[in-house]
Amino acid sequence: MPYTHSKPLRFGDCDLTGIAYHPAYFSMLVDVNEAMFASFGVTWKELMYERKMGLPTVTMNVEFKRPSTYGDVLDFAVHVRNIGRASLDLETIVTVRDEVIWTIKQRIVATSTVDHKSHPWPDDVRAGLTQYLEPAA
């Protein structure tokens, strides 16, 4: 089952014509990913400041299907496709009124903020992510 989260498209997320400015989508995606971790009790603040972990995105493949406009509510469905030793493969499908507007495949890697090398997912994080695990067909 995916993690789901809805976000309104605000005035500041749009260009002068009222269509979403695509970099705003990436900011929303970060918010949604952060909320997914919080849903299983692990905040990014805790990971970064207490556990000294970073969560950089190392790859992303985005496909824009159609525009969204000011006032739309974007529904995010985050599918965890794979949990590696230190990697996390996500596929997020974003819809407005049940129509797909964009999709993204993203790989995040757990790193140390001390040595900037990959480090295994802590057991509690791995367990939390596993509840959303849906390997791709």
Secondary structure as UniProt FT lines:
FT   STRAND          3..8
FT   HELIX           11..13
FT   TURN            16..17
FT   STRAND          19..20
FT   HELIX           22..39
FT   TURN            40..41
FT   HELIX           44..45
FT   HELIX           46..50
FT   STRAND          53..54
FT   STRAND          57..64
FT   TURN            70..71
FT   STRAND          73..83
FT   STRAND          87..96
FT   TURN            97..98
FT   STRAND          99..109
FT   STRAND          111..112
FT   TURN            113..115
FT   HELIX           123..130
FT   TURN            131..132
//
